[in-house]
Amino acid sequence: MRRLFELINKNISLGFLTGKKRSVPTQEELPLITISREKGSGGRPIAYLVAKKLGRPWKVFHKEVIDELAKEVHLEKRLVKEIDENRIPLIEEVIGDFFGKKYLTLSTYYKHLVKILSTVGHRGFVIIVGRGANYLFPQALTIRTICEMEQRIKWLMEFEKIAKNQAINRIEESDRKRYEFERAVYDHDIRKAHHYDLVIRTGPRLGIEAAADLIVMMTKRRFRL
């Protein structure tokens, strides 16, 4: 794994010099699913349901990515999450101290993020939710979940027990931050359908269970399971 990390470091350094992002090198095409999602579209519960339906050794990586990234760079989870969700200036040096905590530039953050995602992805039989992982693994089954705004609001109100105006604010803020993050880190538009093998619009006619069944079917066909 250390040799893999060294190779990734070399590739990422070249990428930031040339302005191009490179995919993670793969030794074999192990089963891997990535799920990009709009907030309130059910992407996260769909991921866990897919893992349950596929059975062992499938596992979902969501908050775990943040946790491992925090360990990698010795940062508090709160600060890493803040950097992860907001666009920050593209500069090449690590800058001083920020309220007594180490501060990451975008390029440094990207290097550490790819290290963690590559470790997860090369494990195989994993579902990675978010973090732009679909751009890094060409062999992955790449999924995006979207949903009509009114349904997103309704589900978010029910799931998080919040008022309608709060749900709207959270959805709008999430859409903006996720778009800006992937534009800054990967130079791609998260909303473009051609980045994914399948875009699923959840809602009254296609619920969480049906969406999970669709992904399971595609996974079995894609990886001949």
C-alpha positions as CSV (number, residue, x, y, z in Angstrom):
1,M,0.0,0.0,0.0
2,R,2.9,2.3,0.7
3,R,4.1,2.0,-2.9
4,L,0.6,2.7,-4.1
5,F,0.5,5.9,-2.0
6,E,3.9,7.0,-3.4
7,L,2.5,6.4,-6.9
8,I,-0.6,8.5,-6.1
9,N,1.5,11.3,-4.6
10,K,3.5,11.4,-7.8
11,N,0.5,11.4,-10.1
12,I,-1.4,14.0,-8.0
13,S,1.7,16.3,-8.0
14,L,1.9,16.1,-11.7
15,G,-1.9,16.7,-11.9
16,F,-1.7,20.0,-10.1
17,L,1.2,21.2,-12.1
18,T,-0.6,20.5,-15.4
19,G,-4.1,21.4,-14.2
20,K,-5.4,17.8,-14.9
21,K,-6.9,15.4,-12.4
22,R,-5.9,11.7,-12.8
23,S,-7.9,8.6,-11.9
24,V,-6.6,6.2,-9.3
25,P,-4.5,3.4,-10.8
26,T,-6.2,0.0,-10.4
27,Q,-4.7,-3.4,-10.4
28,E,-7.9,-5.3,-11.0
29,E,-11.5,-4.5,-11.5
30,L,-12.9,-5.3,-8.0
31,P,-16.6,-4.6,-7.5
32,L,-17.1,-0.9,-6.6
33,I,-20.1,1.4,-6.5
34,T,-20.1,5.2,-6.2
35,I,-23.2,7.1,-5.3
36,S,-23.5,10.9,-5.9
37,R,-26.7,12.4,-4.6
38,E,-28.8,15.4,-4.1
39,K,-29.6,16.1,-0.5
40,G,-33.0,14.7,0.3
41,S,-33.0,12.3,-2.7
42,G,-32.3,9.2,-0.5
43,G,-28.8,8.5,-1.7
44,R,-27.4,7.6,1.7
45,P,-30.2,5.2,2.8
46,I,-30.2,3.7,-0.7
47,A,-26.4,2.9,-0.3
48,Y,-26.9,1.1,3.0
49,L,-29.9,-0.8,1.6
50,V,-27.9,-1.9,-1.5
51,A,-25.1,-3.1,0.8
52,K,-27.7,-5.1,2.9
53,K,-29.2,-6.6,-0.2
54,L,-25.9,-7.6,-1.7
55,G,-24.7,-9.0,1.6
56,R,-21.2,-9.6,2.9
57,P,-18.5,-8.5,2.3
58,W,-20.2,-5.3,0.9
59,K,-19.7,-2.2,3.0
60,V,-20.7,1.5,2.8
61,F,-18.1,4.2,3.2
62,H,-19.5,7.7,4.0
63,K,-18.6,9.3,7.3
64,E,-15.7,6.8,7.5
65,V,-13.9,8.6,4.7
66,I,-14.0,11.8,6.8
67,D,-12.8,10.0,9.9
68,E,-9.8,8.4,8.1
69,L,-8.9,11.6,6.4
70,A,-8.9,13.3,9.8
71,K,-6.5,10.7,11.1
72,E,-4.3,11.0,8.0
73,V,-3.7,14.7,8.4
74,H,-4.1,15.0,12.1
75,L,-7.0,17.4,11.9
76,E,-10.2,17.6,13.9
77,K,-13.2,16.2,12.0
78,R,-15.0,19.5,12.1
79,L,-12.3,21.4,10.3
80,V,-11.8,18.6,7.7
81,K,-15.6,18.6,7.1
82,E,-15.6,22.4,6.7
83,I,-12.8,22.2,4.1
84,D,-14.5,19.3,2.4
85,E,-17.8,21.1,1.8
86,N,-16.6,24.6,0.8
87,R,-14.5,25.9,-2.0
88,I,-11.1,27.2,-0.8
89,P,-8.4,29.0,-2.8
90,L,-6.2,26.8,-5.0
91,I,-2.7,27.5,-3.6
92,E,0.1,25.1,-3.2
93,E,1.5,25.7,0.3
94,V,0.2,24.8,3.7
95,I,-0.5,28.1,5.5
96,G,0.5,28.7,9.1
97,D,-2.0,28.1,11.9
98,F,-5.7,28.7,11.9
99,F,-6.9,29.1,15.5
100,G,-4.2,26.7,16.6
101,K,-5.1,24.0,14.0
102,K,-3.3,23.0,10.8
103,Y,-5.0,24.4,7.7
104,L,-5.2,22.5,4.4
105,T,-5.0,24.0,1.0
106,L,-7.1,22.5,-1.8
107,S,-4.2,20.7,-3.4
108,T,-3.0,19.2,-0.1
109,Y,-6.6,18.1,0.8
110,Y,-7.0,16.5,-2.6
111,K,-3.8,14.4,-2.2
112,H,-5.0,13.1,1.2
113,L,-8.5,12.5,-0.1
114,V,-7.3,10.4,-3.0
115,K,-5.1,8.4,-0.6
116,I,-8.1,7.5,1.6
117,L,-10.4,6.8,-1.3
118,S,-7.9,4.7,-3.1
119,T,-7.4,2.6,0.0
120,V,-11.2,2.1,0.3
121,G,-11.7,1.5,-3.4
122,H,-8.9,-1.1,-3.7
123,R,-10.6,-3.1,-0.9
124,G,-13.4,-3.9,-3.4
125,F,-17.0,-4.7,-2.5
126,V,-17.6,-1.2,-1.3
127,I,-20.1,1.6,-1.9
128,I,-18.6,5.1,-1.6
129,V,-21.1,7.8,-1.0
130,G,-20.1,11.3,-2.2
131,R,-16.6,12.9,-2.3
132,G,-16.5,12.8,-6.1
133,A,-15.3,9.2,-6.0
134,N,-17.0,8.5,-9.4
135,Y,-14.2,10.6,-11.1
136,L,-11.5,8.4,-9.6
137,F,-12.5,4.9,-10.4
138,P,-13.1,4.1,-14.0
139,Q,-14.2,0.6,-13.3
140,A,-16.8,1.6,-10.8
141,L,-20.6,1.5,-11.3
142,T,-21.4,5.2,-10.9
143,I,-24.8,6.2,-9.7
144,R,-26.4,9.6,-9.1
145,T,-29.7,10.0,-7.2
146,I,-31.8,13.1,-7.9
147,C,-35.4,14.1,-6.8
148,E,-38.0,16.7,-7.4
149,M,-37.6,19.6,-5.0
150,E,-41.0,19.2,-3.3
151,Q,-40.3,15.6,-2.5
152,R,-36.8,16.4,-1.3
153,I,-38.3,19.0,1.1
154,K,-40.9,16.5,2.3
155,W,-38.4,13.7,3.0
156,L,-36.0,16.0,4.7
157,M,-38.7,17.4,7.0
158,E,-39.7,13.8,7.9
159,F,-36.2,12.5,8.3
160,E,-34.7,15.4,10.2
161,K,-37.8,16.6,12.0
162,I,-37.4,20.2,10.8
163,A,-39.7,22.9,9.5
164,K,-40.2,23.5,5.7
165,N,-38.1,26.7,5.5
166,Q,-35.2,24.9,7.3
167,A,-35.4,22.0,4.9
168,I,-35.4,24.4,1.9
169,N,-32.4,26.3,3.2
170,R,-30.4,23.1,3.9
171,I,-31.2,21.7,0.5
172,E,-30.2,24.9,-1.3
173,E,-27.0,25.3,0.7
174,S,-26.1,21.6,0.1
175,D,-26.6,21.9,-3.6
176,R,-24.4,25.0,-3.8
177,K,-21.6,23.5,-1.6
178,R,-21.5,20.2,-3.4
179,Y,-21.4,21.9,-6.8
180,E,-18.6,24.2,-5.7
181,F,-16.6,21.4,-4.1
182,E,-16.6,19.2,-7.1
183,R,-15.9,22.1,-9.5
184,A,-12.9,23.1,-7.3
185,V,-11.5,19.7,-6.7
186,Y,-12.3,17.8,-9.9
187,D,-13.1,20.6,-12.3
188,H,-16.4,18.8,-13.2
189,D,-20.1,19.7,-13.0
190,I,-21.7,17.3,-10.5
191,R,-25.1,17.8,-12.3
192,K,-23.9,16.5,-15.7
193,A,-25.6,13.2,-16.4
194,H,-22.7,11.8,-18.6
195,H,-20.5,11.5,-15.4
196,Y,-22.7,8.5,-14.3
197,D,-23.7,5.1,-15.5
198,L,-27.2,5.6,-14.1
199,V,-29.1,8.6,-12.8
200,I,-32.1,7.7,-10.7
201,R,-34.9,10.1,-9.9
202,T,-36.5,9.0,-6.7
203,G,-39.9,10.0,-5.6
204,P,-43.5,8.7,-5.1
205,R,-43.2,6.5,-8.2
206,L,-39.7,5.2,-7.4
207,G,-38.9,4.8,-3.8
208,I,-35.8,3.9,-1.8
209,E,-36.5,0.2,-2.0
210,A,-37.0,0.2,-5.8
211,A,-33.9,2.3,-6.4
212,A,-31.8,-0.1,-4.3
213,D,-33.2,-3.1,-6.2
214,L,-32.3,-1.4,-9.5
215,I,-28.7,-0.8,-8.4
216,V,-28.4,-4.3,-7.1
217,M,-29.5,-5.7,-10.4
218,M,-27.0,-3.5,-12.3
219,T,-24.2,-4.4,-9.9
220,K,-24.7,-8.1,-10.4
221,R,-24.7,-7.7,-14.2
222,R,-21.8,-5.3,-14.3
223,F,-19.5,-7.4,-12.1
224,R,-21.0,-10.8,-12.9
225,L,-21.9,-11.6,-9.3
